[in-house]
Amino acid sequence: MVTIRGALRAFLVVGGLLLVAGGVSLWLSVPPPPPRTDGFPAGLAYGFALLLVAAGFGLGGLGLLVGSESAVFSDEQNRVLRVSGGLVFSSFVAGVVLLFGFNRLMLALDAWAGLLGLGILGVVVVLCWRAGEAVLDAVG
């Protein structure tokens, strides 16, 4: 049965993935700046694309953080997914606070990338864990 919480989680995760895909698509479609220009419009487009990617990961992380009891994942796996979602969402929050609150671009990018990497690692671990359980159930 679909619950409101499960539907919200799916909406946030899918919306986040769509934002990430849109940001990556924009990033890849920006033409190179013409010669003998400062490249400001291209740099602005790259910055906007990075903002879309960061917002998409933040939205997806919030979806994982909302959490929902799932028939696919065990309680421990859901717990790890919630912690991973917290890391991914906090990467967005830390990046925004460090960039706009303290005006530290490189520190914001480092914090964003580090926390995002840890969160994604947690999701990958859960997916591998679940795939291993499915293989063991099929074999044994």
PyMOL commands that set and color helices and strands:
alter all, ss='L'
color gray80, all
select helices_A, chain A and resi 4-29+40-66+75-101+105-139
alter helices_A, ss='H'
color red, helices_A
deselect
rebuild
show_as cartoon
